[in-house]
Amino acid sequence: MAVKFFGQYLLEKNIIKPEQLIQAVDYQESRKLKFGEYALSKGYLTEKDIARIQAEQRRTDMKFGELAVKLEIITPAQVEEILTMQKNDHIFIGQAMVEKGFLTSQVLERELALFKADQSRYISEEITIPQGVDNPEIIKNIVDLTQKMLLRMAYLNVKLGSGYLSNKEPEKNFLLVSVHLHGSIQYHYAVSASQEMSKLIASKIIGEDIEDMTREVIADGVKEFCNIVCGNIIAKIAQKGKTVDISPPMEMVYSDKGYQLLKGKNAVYYPIVSPKGDLMLIVVQE
């Protein structure tokens, strides 16, 4: 897959060692607190407030701070204060490597320029919709909400590769979960995830470490994530005057004929990568 994170790029060029990347990521994350953690430390929110806001986030396309203001738990001025604190405390992975002594500033500047030039071919700030796709605005909403929920629900910062249209069945993966959206429009929303990504998503959704839990529990966590995303999708579609319902998420079984998800139809594929695992978002139009 062409889409990469900077740490992966440096590993592939043998500029850093795997253990150095792990240390740099740990250092970076120690400097990066979530909005709720800052608000808790300032006394603006209680743990009960945070749990309430997080529960509401599963049902609405709003950022944590925006939702806290809407629920009248925190003031706009307090939100701005916390956002400023987050911005001031945040460091990028390259800076973390310099501070840990794994890179010099000169090497970082050189490699970052090369990395950006390489990735400019694959990544755009805008969600690109392939030609020939029906209802491109709805597809854009589906992709956007998936990215947002990966960040808000699973705390995964991801990058989106270029979308492409294909009638080929998905390749075999650890887990493929599909949700049928039906009504004014008909889609199958599907997520094909690696084992690492499946475990990460499930652990955040369930709220506990599932490293030693069964595949069934992992699948249930990913299904719930897809259910949350699709619930937000139908709410967004309803704003456009279309009525859509969703069927319960299903794990697709791979056979000698593949997953049989597309069954000859076209689907839009979007590769999504994170430093901790990859997944493929697949949207099949009926």
C-alpha positions in Angstrom: 0.0 0.0 0.0 1.4 3.4 -1.1 -0.1 5.5 1.7 2.3 5.6 4.7 3.1 7.4 7.9 6.4 9.1 8.4 7.6 6.6 11.0 6.9 3.7 8.6 8.7 5.6 5.8 11.8 6.0 8.0 11.8 2.3 8.9 11.7 1.3 5.3 14.7 3.5 4.5 16.6 2.0 7.5 17.0 5.5 9.0 15.6 4.4 12.4 15.2 1.1 14.2 11.8 -0.4 15.1 12.5 0.0 18.9 13.3 3.7 18.3 10.0 4.2 16.5 8.2 2.6 19.4 10.0 4.8 22.0 9.3 7.9 19.9 5.6 7.0 19.6 5.3 6.4 23.3 7.0 9.8 24.0 4.7 11.5 21.5 1.6 10.0 23.1 2.8 11.0 26.6 2.7 14.6 25.4 -0.7 14.3 23.7 -3.7 14.2 26.1 -7.3 13.9 24.9 -9.7 16.9 25.2 -11.5 15.2 28.1 -8.2 14.6 30.0 -7.3 18.3 29.8 -10.8 19.3 30.9 -10.7 16.9 33.8 -7.3 18.2 35.0 -8.7 21.8 34.8 -11.8 20.8 36.8 -14.1 21.8 33.9 -15.5 18.3 33.5 -16.0 15.3 35.8 -15.5 11.6 34.7 -19.3 11.3 34.6 -19.5 14.3 32.2 -16.8 12.7 30.0 -18.7 9.4 29.9 -22.0 11.2 29.0 -20.3 13.2 26.1 -18.6 10.1 24.8 -21.9 8.3 24.8 -23.6 11.1 22.9 -20.7 11.2 20.4 -21.8 7.7 19.2 -25.0 9.3 18.0 -23.9 12.6 16.5 -21.3 14.0 14.1 -19.9 16.5 16.6 -16.5 17.0 18.1 -16.1 16.5 21.9 -15.8 20.2 22.7 -18.7 21.2 20.5 -20.9 18.6 22.1 -19.9 19.6 25.6 -20.9 23.2 24.8 -24.2 22.0 23.3 -25.0 20.0 26.4 -24.1 23.1 28.4 -21.5 21.3 30.4 -18.6 23.6 29.4 -18.3 27.1 28.0 -17.0 28.1 24.6 -14.1 30.0 26.3 -13.1 26.9 28.2 -13.1 24.9 24.9 -10.8 27.4 23.3 -8.5 27.3 26.3 -8.2 23.5 26.1 -7.7 23.5 22.3 -4.9 25.9 22.7 -3.3 23.7 25.4 -3.6 20.7 23.1 -2.0 22.6 20.2 0.9 23.8 22.4 1.6 20.4 23.8 1.4 18.4 20.6 4.5 17.3 18.9 4.9 15.4 15.6 6.7 12.1 15.4 9.7 13.6 13.7 10.1 16.1 16.5 9.8 13.3 19.0 12.6 11.4 17.3 14.8 14.5 17.4 14.1 15.1 21.1 14.8 11.4 21.8 18.2 11.7 19.9 17.2 9.3 17.1 17.4 11.9 14.3 19.3 15.2 13.8 17.3 18.2 12.8 19.1 18.2 9.4 18.1 14.6 8.7 14.5 15.3 9.8 14.2 18.3 7.5 15.7 16.3 4.5 13.6 13.2 5.0 10.4 15.0 5.8 10.7 16.9 2.4 11.3 13.6 0.6 8.4 12.0 2.4 5.9 14.8 1.6 6.9 14.7 -2.1 6.4 10.9 -2.1 3.0 11.0 -0.4 1.7 13.9 -2.4 1.0 11.4 -5.2 -1.4 9.3 -3.0 -3.0 11.6 -0.4 -5.2 14.6 -0.8 -6.7 16.8 1.9 -10.0 16.4 0.1 -12.0 13.1 -0.2 -11.8 12.2 -3.8 -14.7 10.4 -5.4 -13.9 8.2 -8.5 -15.7 9.0 -11.7 -18.8 6.9 -12.5 -20.0 6.8 -8.8 -23.6 7.5 -8.1 -24.5 9.9 -5.3 -20.9 11.1 -4.8 -22.0 13.4 -2.0 -23.3 10.5 0.0 -20.2 8.5 -0.6 -18.2 11.5 0.6 -20.3 11.6 3.8 -19.7 7.9 4.4 -16.0 8.1 4.1 -15.8 11.3 6.2 -17.8 9.8 9.0 -15.8 6.6 9.0 -12.6 8.6 9.4 -14.1 10.8 12.2 -15.4 7.8 14.1 -12.1 6.0 13.9 -10.6 9.0 15.6 -13.3 9.7 18.1 -14.4 6.1 19.0 -11.2 4.1 18.5 -8.7 7.0 19.0 -7.0 6.1 15.7 -5.4 8.8 13.6 -5.7 7.5 10.1 -4.7 8.5 6.5 -7.0 8.0 3.6 -5.7 6.7 0.2 -7.3 7.5 -3.1 -10.7 5.9 -3.7 -11.2 3.6 -6.7 -14.0 1.8 -8.4 -13.9 -1.9 -8.8 -16.1 -5.0 -9.3 -13.6 -7.3 -7.8 -14.4 -9.1 -4.6 -12.4 -7.9 -1.5 -9.2 -9.8 -0.7 -9.2 -12.2 2.3 -8.5 -10.4 5.5 -8.8 -11.2 9.3 -12.3 -9.7 9.5 -14.9 -8.3 7.0 -18.0 -6.8 8.5 -20.9 -5.6 6.3 -24.0 -3.5 7.1 -27.0 -3.2 4.7 -28.3 0.3 4.3 -31.8 0.2 2.7 -34.6 2.5 1.9 -34.5 5.5 -0.4 -31.0 4.4 -1.4 -29.4 1.0 -1.2 -25.8 0.4 -0.1 -23.7 -2.2 1.6 -21.2 -0.6 4.0 -18.2 -2.9 4.7 -15.0 -2.7 6.6 -12.2 -5.2 5.9 -9.7 -5.0 8.8 -6.4 -6.6 9.7 -6.1 -8.5 13.0 -4.2 -5.6 14.6 -6.8 -3.0 13.5 -9.7 -5.3 14.5 -8.3 -5.7 18.0 -7.7 -2.0 18.4 -11.2 -1.0 17.3 -12.9 -3.7 19.4 -10.9 -2.9 22.5 -11.9 0.8 22.4 -15.5 0.1 21.6 -15.9 -2.6 24.3 -13.8 -0.5 26.7 -11.3 -3.1 27.8 -8.1 -4.9 26.7 -9.2 -7.8 24.5 -5.7 -9.1 23.6 -6.6 -12.5 25.0 -10.3 -12.6 24.1 -11.9 -14.7 21.4 -12.3 -13.8 17.7 -16.1 -13.7 18.4 -15.6 -10.9 21.0 -13.3 -9.0 18.6 -15.9 -9.4 15.8 -18.6 -8.1 18.1 -16.6 -5.0 18.8 -16.0 -4.2 15.1 -19.7 -4.9 14.4 -20.6 -2.3 17.0 -18.2 0.2 15.5 -19.8 -0.3 12.1 -23.3 0.0 13.6 -22.3 3.4 15.2 -20.8 4.7 12.0 -23.9 3.6 10.0 -26.2 5.2 12.5 -24.5 8.5 11.9 -24.6 7.9 8.2 -28.4 7.5 8.1 -28.8 10.6 10.3 -26.7 12.6 7.8 -28.7 11.1 4.8 -31.9 12.0 6.6 -30.9 15.7 6.5 -31.0 15.4 2.7 -34.6 14.2 2.8 -33.9 10.5 2.3 -35.2 7.7 4.6 -32.7 4.9 5.2 -32.6 2.1 7.7 -29.9 -0.4 8.6 -29.8 -4.1 9.1 -27.7 -5.6 11.9 -23.9 -5.8 11.0 -22.8 -9.2 9.7 -19.4 -10.9 9.5 -18.8 -12.1 6.0 -17.3 -15.6 5.6 -14.6 -16.2 3.0 -15.0 -19.2 0.8 -13.5 -20.5 -2.5 -15.7 -17.9 -4.2 -14.4 -15.1 -2.0 -16.7 -13.1 0.3 -19.5 -12.7 -2.3 -20.1 -9.2 -1.1 -20.2 -7.4 -4.5 -21.8 -10.3 -6.6 -20.8 -8.5 -9.8 -21.7 -5.0 -8.7 -19.3 -2.1 -8.5 -17.9 -0.9 -5.2 -15.9 2.1 -4.1 -12.7 1.0 -2.2 -10.9 3.4 0.1 -7.6 2.2 1.8 -7.2 3.5 5.3 -3.9 3.2 7.1 -2.7 4.0 10.6 0.6 3.5 12.4 -1.0 0.5 14.2 -2.8 -1.3 11.4 -4.7 -1.0 8.1 -8.3 -1.4 6.9 -10.3 -1.1 3.7 -13.6 0.8 3.5 -15.9 -0.7 0.9 -19.1 0.9 -0.3 -21.3 -1.3 -2.6 -24.2 0.4 -4.3 -27.2 -1.9 -5.0 
